Amino acid sequence: MPDDLSTDTVDILAIDQSVITSTGSAGFGITASGFVAKPYARLLAEKLATARALLGDDLDLTGGSVIRKLLEVTALEDARTWAALASWYDNSFVVSATGAALDRLGEELGLPRPHEVAHGQVTLTLATALPDDVPTLTLPRGARMLTAGGHHAALDETVVLSAASPQRTVAVSAFYPGPEHNLDPAAEPTERLERWHPNDPSLADLFALEERLAVPVVTITHAEPLTGGELRWPDVRYREVALRAPRSLWRVDAIEFAVSLIPGVRQVVVRDSWSGLDLSESVFGGFRFVERLFSTERDIASPYFVSVLVAPTPAALWEGPDGLRAAVEAEIEDLRPISIFPRVERAQEVGIGIAGLLTVEGLPLPAGSTDVVNASSPARALKVRLLDRVRAYVEGLRFGEPVRWAEVLHALMNEPGVADVTDLRLLRYPPGLDVVDLTDLATVDDLETFSCGENIRLLPTQVPVLVDDDTRLVVA
């Protein structure tokens, strides 16, 4: 021990070591596991031990003494200082920063915290009677709507209109994020959602019916404003994006990251080879390693192509000047290295459905036949919640990842009120004939039912999409 330390300092250090031994405390400050702040109890114990050593063991340090109250106040202030130091340390790193500190770290990466999309409601009404051969009209989740001012919005749920149910109030969300898409029809008439997007392929049945009847079929009534576009992403979501942000411009990660932030992109992956070695090359099988170099520098004057596989959201339009393909190509134009050209491809979307028998407990279901029970409001609301749970799982899967039967069962059983799920089966709705691989042996029927416990396997270019159909979920 150094000679220049005073007796009081030596005593305090000894007391401090004694407290460490008695409380089992580890090191404090910056440690291998991060910043460890001294807790209030530790600080108070140190001060009480120091007071006894300096003023005697007979010092009154009971709960009502003045000296103890003074020591408690100073220990509390010291604990606040330690907490502030811990917060300052944690806010220095993306993995642990929160709030404004995370904003500053994201801005250093060139990634300001994005806005949320606005949400609201519209009322859809049948403007004319449906023909006898068209008893119902289905408007799918993601169907796009427009305002006179060029704002875009989409349905947040699938809507079925019929003679028995000619009007529905449905949830909608703005397609683009930001406060400028808080559409308020009362304040600005050009922000009123009033027509369907003419290039939306999911509305082909509606457009065909309007052309057949020569009159509008479904009217949109937008009275209440959309709200929430001024909000920013929560810390958890923003932190995940900031951690994925590439630190170099000339990387595949930079293209994937930039494309992933485009509105309407669900997933994206950039690949320069789908099948490994290119067997079509003339040099394959005849390369003499003794006589030739393993590789040479790439000729920057020769073009090189990469594939950008994009899985769109239900509300995204692929083609057209305001389509997703054009937006992706424009975004990566300044990111691609010289003489490297991307091929933007759309992923094959495979529809996934579920069928099974539900045993329910604790819900106010009416008495009667199975049809009466399943047509009741509590049963329909339960099925909507179950589909939302399964959708959250399915839409989180990556390209080519199988849809697992056990995961779907787990999602259903986690819903309060569901006591059992029996005869659960996964359903596969293959893509249209324009994207079906004729070399694939899979069936191309409208619906393929898998056996109980069987997973649905997908190709590397396919992504699952949940079909909004709860008719095969039966409350027994």
MARMARMAR-702686 format. One record per residue (C-alpha): residue in three letters; x, y, z. Coordinates in nm, 3 decimals. Layout:
// residues N
  rest       xx       yy       zz
   ALA        X        Y        Z
...
// end
This chain:
// residues 476
  rest       xx       yy       zz
   MET    0.000    0.000    0.000
   PRO    0.146    0.344   -0.086
   ASP    0.295    0.544    0.205
   ASP    0.125    0.871    0.106
   LEU   -0.225    0.740    0.188
   SER   -0.367    0.889    0.509
   THR   -0.500    0.677    0.792
   ASP   -0.859    0.781    0.714
   THR   -0.818    0.678    0.350
   VAL   -0.681    0.339    0.453
   ASP   -0.973    0.287    0.689
   ILE   -1.228    0.383    0.424
   LEU   -1.071    0.144    0.172
   ALA   -1.075   -0.132    0.431
   ILE   -1.439   -0.061    0.513
   ASP   -1.522   -0.059    0.144
   GLN   -1.354   -0.399    0.103
   SER   -1.548   -0.527    0.401
   VAL   -1.878   -0.415    0.249
   ILE   -1.788   -0.584   -0.079
   THR   -1.724   -0.909    0.106
   SER   -2.040   -0.891    0.315
   THR   -2.278   -0.800    0.031
   GLY   -2.121   -1.017   -0.241
   SER   -2.088   -0.717   -0.474
   ALA   -1.890   -0.732   -0.796
   GLY   -1.706   -0.449   -0.968
   PHE   -1.879   -0.129   -1.062
   GLY   -1.844    0.115   -1.349
   ILE   -1.737   -0.011   -1.693
   THR   -1.706   -0.388   -1.677
   ALA   -1.687   -0.671   -1.928
   SER   -2.067   -0.698   -1.921
   GLY   -2.133   -0.325   -1.955
   PHE   -2.174   -0.042   -1.710
   VAL   -2.267   -0.152   -1.356
   ALA   -2.401    0.123   -1.130
   LYS   -2.368    0.113   -0.754
   PRO   -2.710    0.050   -0.601
   TYR   -2.854    0.268   -0.328
   ALA   -2.820   -0.006   -0.063
   ARG   -2.450   -0.047   -0.139
   LEU   -2.387    0.328   -0.122
   LEU   -2.572    0.362    0.209
   ALA   -2.387    0.064    0.358
   GLU   -2.054    0.224    0.267
   LYS   -2.153    0.554    0.425
   LEU   -2.279    0.388    0.744
   ALA   -1.961    0.183    0.776
   THR   -1.745    0.489    0.718
   ALA   -1.941    0.688    0.979
   ARG   -1.891    0.416    1.242
   ALA   -1.519    0.398    1.170
   LEU   -1.469    0.773    1.197
   LEU   -1.712    0.856    1.480
   GLY   -1.711    0.535    1.685
   ASP   -1.914    0.219    1.708
   ASP   -2.149    0.378    1.962
   LEU   -2.273    0.627    1.700
   ASP   -2.653    0.632    1.676
   LEU   -2.737    0.522    1.321
   THR   -3.088    0.398    1.383
   GLY   -3.374    0.491    1.152
   GLY   -3.468    0.805    1.344
   SER   -3.121    0.958    1.391
   VAL   -3.026    1.282    1.217
   ILE   -2.690    1.148    1.099
   ARG   -2.854    0.847    0.931
   LYS   -3.104    1.073    0.754
   LEU   -2.816    1.286    0.621
   LEU   -2.633    0.976    0.504
   GLU   -2.949    0.844    0.333
   VAL   -2.996    1.174    0.148
   THR   -2.636    1.178    0.023
   ALA   -2.655    0.809   -0.072
   LEU   -2.971    0.877   -0.273
   GLU   -2.803    1.162   -0.460
   ASP   -2.500    0.942   -0.529
   ALA   -2.731    0.669   -0.660
   ARG   -2.888    0.922   -0.897
   THR   -2.542    1.018   -1.021
   TRP   -2.454    0.653   -1.082
   ALA   -2.784    0.604   -1.267
   ALA   -2.711    0.908   -1.485
   LEU   -2.366    0.768   -1.567
   ALA   -2.519    0.431   -1.657
   SER   -2.773    0.602   -1.882
   TRP   -2.501    0.806   -2.050
   TYR   -2.297    0.491   -2.114
   ASP   -2.594    0.291   -2.249
   ASN   -2.700    0.577   -2.476
   SER   -2.361    0.568   -2.645
   PHE   -2.443    0.244   -2.830
   VAL   -2.722    0.153   -3.071
   VAL   -2.787   -0.179   -2.898
   SER   -2.885   -0.009   -2.570
   ALA   -2.969    0.355   -2.651
   THR   -3.325    0.483   -2.616
   GLY   -3.527    0.790   -2.710
   ALA   -3.340    1.096   -2.832
   ALA   -3.001    0.926   -2.791
   LEU   -3.107    0.650   -3.031
   ASP   -3.229    0.918   -3.272
   ARG   -2.884    1.081   -3.276
   LEU   -2.706    0.750   -3.334
   GLY   -2.945    0.668   -3.618
   GLU   -2.891    1.008   -3.778
   GLU   -2.516    0.947   -3.771
   LEU   -2.585    0.639   -3.983
   GLY   -2.792    0.849   -4.222
   LEU   -3.114    0.691   -4.096
   PRO   -3.356    0.933   -3.927
   ARG   -3.631    0.766   -3.725
   PRO   -3.912    0.692   -3.976
   HIS   -4.275    0.790   -3.931
   GLU   -4.563    0.550   -3.879
   VAL   -4.850    0.522   -4.128
   ALA   -5.183    0.685   -4.048
   HIS   -5.489    0.473   -3.971
   GLY   -5.860    0.540   -3.988
   GLN   -6.195    0.413   -4.118
   VAL   -6.414    0.444   -4.426
   THR   -6.762    0.318   -4.504
   LEU   -6.813    0.100   -4.813
   THR   -7.163    0.077   -4.956
   LEU   -7.314   -0.114   -5.246
   ALA   -7.434    0.155   -5.486
   THR   -7.642   -0.089   -5.689
   ALA   -7.792   -0.433   -5.649
   LEU   -7.563   -0.725   -5.729
   PRO   -7.663   -0.957   -6.016
   ASP   -7.818   -1.292   -5.929
   ASP   -7.506   -1.478   -6.041
   VAL   -7.285   -1.262   -5.812
   PRO   -7.433   -1.305   -5.462
   THR   -7.130   -1.154   -5.284
   LEU   -6.853   -0.911   -5.371
   THR   -6.518   -0.950   -5.195
   LEU   -6.274   -0.660   -5.160
   PRO   -5.941   -0.805   -5.041
   ARG   -5.717   -0.672   -4.768
   GLY   -5.469   -0.432   -4.928
   ALA   -5.705   -0.298   -5.196
   ARG   -5.582    0.051   -5.286
   MET   -5.783    0.374   -5.277
   LEU   -5.701    0.723   -5.398
   THR   -5.789    1.084   -5.321
   ALA   -5.826    1.370   -5.564
   GLY   -5.494    1.501   -5.433
   GLY   -5.307    1.179   -5.519
   HIS   -5.290    1.029   -5.169
   HIS   -5.288    0.651   -5.139
   ALA   -5.455    0.430   -4.878
   ALA   -5.544    0.062   -4.851
   LEU   -5.793   -0.165   -4.677
   ASP   -5.669   -0.321   -4.355
   GLU   -5.917   -0.607   -4.371
   THR   -6.103   -0.816   -4.623
   VAL   -6.459   -0.694   -4.688
   VAL   -6.750   -0.902   -4.816
   LEU   -7.057   -0.709   -4.937
   SER   -7.389   -0.868   -5.024
   ALA   -7.761   -0.793   -5.034
   ALA   -7.784   -0.896   -4.668
   SER   -7.483   -0.680   -4.574
   PRO   -7.469   -0.390   -4.824
   GLN   -7.265   -0.155   -4.602
   ARG   -6.951   -0.204   -4.394
   THR   -6.729    0.030   -4.193
   VAL   -6.375   -0.096   -4.239
   ALA   -6.027   -0.007   -4.122
   VAL   -5.787    0.157   -4.367
   SER   -5.429    0.277   -4.349
   ALA   -5.224    0.521   -4.552
   PHE   -4.983    0.353   -4.790
   TYR   -4.706    0.609   -4.738
   PRO   -4.587    0.709   -4.389
   GLY   -4.571    1.058   -4.246
   PRO   -4.798    1.334   -4.109
   GLU   -4.880    1.461   -4.458
   HIS   -5.092    1.147   -4.500
   ASN   -5.316    1.220   -4.201
   LEU   -5.599    1.261   -4.448
   ASP   -5.870    1.493   -4.317
   PRO   -6.164    1.526   -4.562
   ALA   -6.330    1.797   -4.351
   ALA   -6.026    2.025   -4.364
   GLU   -5.920    1.956   -4.722
   PRO   -6.156    1.805   -4.986
   THR   -5.860    1.679   -5.190
   GLU   -5.772    1.447   -4.899
   ARG   -6.100    1.256   -4.917
   LEU   -6.070    0.890   -5.019
   GLU   -6.323    0.860   -5.297
   ARG   -6.216    0.614   -5.567
   TRP   -6.035    0.285   -5.621
   HIS   -5.691    0.266   -5.776
   PRO   -5.748    0.179   -6.144
   ASN   -5.430   -0.031   -6.171
   ASP   -5.489   -0.252   -5.867
   PRO   -5.510   -0.613   -5.995
   SER   -5.675   -0.729   -5.672
   LEU   -5.985   -0.527   -5.771
   ALA   -6.028   -0.699   -6.107
   ASP   -6.361   -0.853   -6.006
   LEU   -6.496   -0.515   -5.899
   PHE   -6.386   -0.344   -6.221
   ALA   -6.529   -0.626   -6.434
   LEU   -6.862   -0.597   -6.253
   GLU   -6.870   -0.218   -6.299
   GLU   -6.796   -0.258   -6.668
   ARG   -7.072   -0.515   -6.696
   LEU   -7.331   -0.302   -6.514
   ALA   -7.204    0.031   -6.652
   VAL   -7.251    0.195   -6.311
   PRO   -7.035    0.229   -5.996
   VAL   -7.083   -0.071   -5.770
   VAL   -6.916    0.031   -5.442
   THR   -6.902    0.386   -5.307
   ILE   -6.645    0.505   -5.054
   THR   -6.756    0.739   -4.774
   HIS   -6.464    0.900   -4.596
   ALA   -6.582    1.124   -4.310
   GLU   -6.331    1.081   -4.026
   PRO   -5.962    1.177   -4.059
   LEU   -5.675    0.930   -4.062
   THR   -5.448    0.976   -3.760
   GLY   -5.112    0.855   -3.636
   GLY   -4.889    0.954   -3.926
   GLU   -4.705    1.206   -3.708
   LEU   -4.584    0.929   -3.474
   ARG   -4.236    0.781   -3.506
   TRP   -4.125    0.419   -3.493
   PRO   -4.088    0.277   -3.140
   ASP   -3.739    0.218   -3.003
   VAL   -3.748   -0.161   -3.052
   ARG   -3.832   -0.143   -3.422
   TYR   -3.599    0.150   -3.489
   ARG   -3.311   -0.021   -3.305
   GLU   -3.346   -0.334   -3.519
   VAL   -3.322   -0.125   -3.835
   ALA   -3.025    0.075   -3.703
   LEU   -2.839   -0.244   -3.614
   ARG   -2.896   -0.377   -3.967
   ALA   -2.781   -0.053   -4.131
   PRO   -2.466   -0.119   -4.336
   ARG   -2.157    0.077   -4.244
   SER   -2.028    0.064   -4.602
   LEU   -2.198    0.184   -4.921
   TRP   -2.051   -0.073   -5.160
   ARG   -2.213   -0.386   -5.018
   VAL   -2.510   -0.609   -5.088
   ASP   -2.635   -0.516   -4.742
   ALA   -2.663   -0.153   -4.848
   ILE   -2.898   -0.241   -5.135
   GLU   -3.107   -0.477   -4.921
   PHE   -3.133   -0.220   -4.645
   ALA   -3.235    0.066   -4.873
   VAL   -3.499   -0.144   -5.049
   SER   -3.640   -0.277   -4.720
   LEU   -3.738    0.079   -4.617
   ILE   -3.945    0.146   -4.931
   PRO   -4.320    0.157   -4.853
   GLY   -4.480   -0.162   -4.982
   VAL   -4.176   -0.388   -4.935
   ARG   -4.231   -0.679   -4.699
   GLN   -3.898   -0.855   -4.753
   VAL   -3.603   -0.830   -4.990
   VAL   -3.294   -1.034   -5.066
   VAL   -3.012   -0.964   -5.313
   ARG   -2.846   -1.265   -5.476
   ASP   -2.600   -1.307   -5.760
   SER   -2.662   -1.679   -5.806
   TRP   -2.970   -1.891   -5.746
   SER   -2.823   -2.234   -5.822
   GLY   -2.453   -2.229   -5.729
   LEU   -2.209   -2.296   -6.013
   ASP   -2.316   -2.196   -6.361
   LEU   -2.286   -2.525   -6.550
   SER   -2.359   -2.353   -6.879
   GLU   -2.018   -2.183   -6.883
   SER   -1.782   -2.336   -7.142
   VAL   -1.494   -2.339   -6.895
   PHE   -1.682   -2.558   -6.646
   GLY   -1.523   -2.904   -6.620
   GLY   -1.224   -2.811   -6.834
   PHE   -1.038   -2.563   -6.613
   ARG   -0.667   -2.648   -6.577
   PHE   -0.553   -2.506   -6.243
   VAL   -0.185   -2.573   -6.316
   GLU   -0.189   -2.370   -6.634
   ARG   -0.426   -2.088   -6.544
   LEU   -0.491   -1.845   -6.262
   PHE   -0.760   -1.923   -6.013
   SER   -0.924   -1.586   -6.079
   THR   -0.858   -1.252   -6.239
   GLU   -0.981   -0.901   -6.172
   ARG   -1.331   -0.836   -6.296
   ASP   -1.356   -0.633   -6.612
   ILE   -1.550   -0.325   -6.504
   ALA   -1.644   -0.260   -6.867
   SER   -1.844   -0.586   -6.878
   PRO   -2.187   -0.578   -6.716
   TYR   -2.262   -0.800   -6.418
   PHE   -2.618   -0.871   -6.309
   VAL   -2.760   -0.943   -5.967
   SER   -3.115   -1.040   -5.872
   VAL   -3.315   -0.832   -5.625
   LEU   -3.602   -1.051   -5.506
   VAL   -3.882   -0.843   -5.351
   ALA   -4.185   -0.964   -5.158
   PRO   -4.452   -0.689   -5.162
   THR   -4.713   -0.613   -4.899
   PRO   -5.081   -0.674   -4.986
   ALA   -5.133   -0.303   -5.056
   ALA   -4.838   -0.269   -5.296
   LEU   -4.885   -0.238   -5.673
   TRP   -4.604   -0.396   -5.872
   GLU   -4.633   -0.241   -6.217
   GLY   -4.694    0.115   -6.330
   PRO   -4.516    0.448   -6.277
   ASP   -4.610    0.448   -5.907
   GLY   -4.555    0.074   -5.872
   LEU   -4.311   -0.101   -5.645
   ARG   -4.076   -0.215   -5.923
   ALA   -4.016    0.144   -6.035
   ALA   -3.963    0.258   -5.675
   VAL   -3.706   -0.017   -5.610
   GLU   -3.516    0.053   -5.932
   ALA   -3.503    0.425   -5.854
   GLU   -3.384    0.364   -5.496
   ILE   -3.091    0.140   -5.586
   GLU   -2.978    0.334   -5.893
   ASP   -2.729    0.539   -5.690
   LEU   -2.624    0.247   -5.468
   ARG   -2.516   -0.010   -5.724
   PRO   -2.143   -0.027   -5.804
   ILE   -2.027    0.063   -6.152
   SER   -2.125   -0.184   -6.428
   ILE   -2.339   -0.392   -6.190
   PHE   -2.704   -0.401   -6.293
   PRO   -2.986   -0.531   -6.073
   ARG   -3.278   -0.739   -6.198
   VAL   -3.575   -0.657   -5.980
   GLU   -3.796   -0.966   -5.949
   ARG   -4.121   -1.023   -5.766
   ALA   -4.137   -1.315   -5.526
   GLN   -4.395   -1.586   -5.585
   GLU   -4.665   -1.543   -5.323
   VAL   -4.812   -1.868   -5.196
   GLY   -5.146   -1.841   -5.020
   ILE   -5.168   -2.014   -4.682
   GLY   -5.496   -2.104   -4.512
   ILE   -5.599   -2.299   -4.204
   ALA   -5.882   -2.538   -4.123
   GLY   -5.975   -2.701   -3.795
   LEU   -6.220   -2.746   -3.511
   LEU   -6.207   -2.503   -3.216
   THR   -6.310   -2.581   -2.862
   VAL   -6.391   -2.256   -2.683
   GLU   -6.433   -2.176   -2.314
   GLY   -6.539   -1.853   -2.144
   LEU   -6.691   -1.680   -2.449
   PRO   -7.061   -1.577   -2.461
   LEU   -7.155   -1.801   -2.752
   PRO   -7.524   -1.852   -2.828
   ALA   -7.694   -2.188   -2.803
   GLY   -7.802   -2.367   -3.116
   SER   -7.658   -2.542   -3.417
   THR   -7.299   -2.513   -3.537
   ASP   -7.403   -2.267   -3.808
   VAL   -7.576   -2.043   -3.554
   VAL   -7.273   -2.048   -3.322
   ASN   -7.023   -1.969   -3.598
   ALA   -7.240   -1.688   -3.735
   SER   -7.253   -1.511   -3.398
   SER   -7.053   -1.195   -3.331
   PRO   -6.832   -1.349   -3.055
   ALA   -6.734   -1.640   -3.280
   ARG   -6.656   -1.414   -3.576
   ALA   -6.451   -1.179   -3.357
   LEU   -6.259   -1.479   -3.221
   LYS   -6.176   -1.599   -3.572
   VAL   -6.052   -1.252   -3.669
   ARG   -5.818   -1.250   -3.369
   LEU   -5.695   -1.599   -3.454
   LEU   -5.621   -1.502   -3.814
   ASP   -5.430   -1.196   -3.691
   ARG   -5.213   -1.421   -3.473
   VAL   -5.141   -1.661   -3.758
   ARG   -5.078   -1.370   -3.997
   ALA   -4.814   -1.228   -3.762
   TYR   -4.631   -1.561   -3.775
   VAL   -4.670   -1.620   -4.149
   GLU   -4.565   -1.269   -4.252
   GLY   -4.252   -1.298   -4.040
   LEU   -4.121   -1.595   -4.240
   ARG   -3.831   -1.548   -4.479
   PHE   -3.805   -1.658   -4.841
   GLY   -3.830   -2.035   -4.873
   GLU   -3.891   -2.091   -4.501
   PRO   -4.156   -2.359   -4.446
   VAL   -4.487   -2.286   -4.277
   ARG   -4.474   -2.512   -3.973
   TRP   -4.788   -2.679   -3.846
   ALA   -4.666   -2.667   -3.486
   GLU   -4.612   -2.290   -3.500
   VAL   -4.965   -2.233   -3.631
   LEU   -5.107   -2.453   -3.356
   HIS   -4.904   -2.260   -3.098
   ALA   -5.040   -1.928   -3.229
   LEU   -5.400   -2.052   -3.211
   MET   -5.368   -2.201   -2.864
   ASN   -5.223   -1.877   -2.725
   GLU   -5.551   -1.694   -2.786
   PRO   -5.753   -1.653   -2.462
   GLY   -6.072   -1.855   -2.476
   VAL   -5.938   -2.132   -2.702
   ALA   -5.928   -2.456   -2.504
   ASP   -5.835   -2.695   -2.784
   VAL   -5.776   -2.715   -3.158
   THR   -5.839   -3.048   -3.328
   ASP   -5.796   -3.172   -3.684
   LEU   -5.583   -2.867   -3.768
   ARG   -5.472   -2.870   -4.130
   LEU   -5.273   -2.626   -4.339
   LEU   -5.408   -2.520   -4.678
   ARG   -5.202   -2.410   -4.976
   TYR   -5.333   -2.181   -5.248
   PRO   -5.077   -2.209   -5.536
   PRO   -4.986   -1.894   -5.734
   GLY   -5.149   -1.816   -6.067
   LEU   -5.058   -1.999   -6.382
   ASP   -4.848   -1.706   -6.502
   VAL   -4.589   -1.774   -6.230
   VAL   -4.626   -2.150   -6.182
   ASP   -4.310   -2.346   -6.256
   LEU   -4.428   -2.621   -6.490
   THR   -4.135   -2.837   -6.387
   ASP   -4.266   -2.842   -6.030
   LEU   -4.466   -3.148   -5.935
   ALA   -4.693   -2.959   -5.694
   THR   -5.062   -2.949   -5.770
   VAL   -5.203   -2.641   -5.939
   ASP   -5.559   -2.686   -5.814
   ASP   -5.735   -2.398   -5.640
   LEU   -5.672   -2.556   -5.301
   GLU   -5.437   -2.816   -5.161
   THR   -5.507   -2.963   -4.819
   PHE   -5.215   -3.099   -4.617
   SER   -5.244   -3.379   -4.366
   CYS   -5.258   -3.314   -3.993
   GLY   -4.913   -3.224   -3.861
   GLU   -4.761   -3.169   -4.208
   ASN   -4.564   -2.854   -4.291
   ILE   -4.589   -2.655   -4.615
   ARG   -4.252   -2.633   -4.787
   LEU   -4.170   -2.344   -5.019
   LEU   -3.914   -2.276   -5.289
   PRO   -3.633   -2.023   -5.232
   THR   -3.821   -1.769   -5.448
   GLN   -4.153   -1.811   -5.269
   VAL   -4.296   -1.631   -4.968
   PRO   -4.612   -1.726   -4.773
   VAL   -4.916   -1.498   -4.752
   LEU   -5.211   -1.570   -4.524
   VAL   -5.547   -1.586   -4.700
   ASP   -5.827   -1.402   -4.517
   ASP   -6.069   -1.693   -4.503
   ASP   -6.200   -1.814   -4.167
   THR   -6.484   -2.029   -4.304
   ARG   -6.284   -2.349   -4.247
   LEU   -6.224   -2.265   -3.879
   VAL   -6.528   -2.409   -3.704
   VAL   -6.625   -2.350   -3.343
   ALA   -6.745   -2.694   -3.236
// end
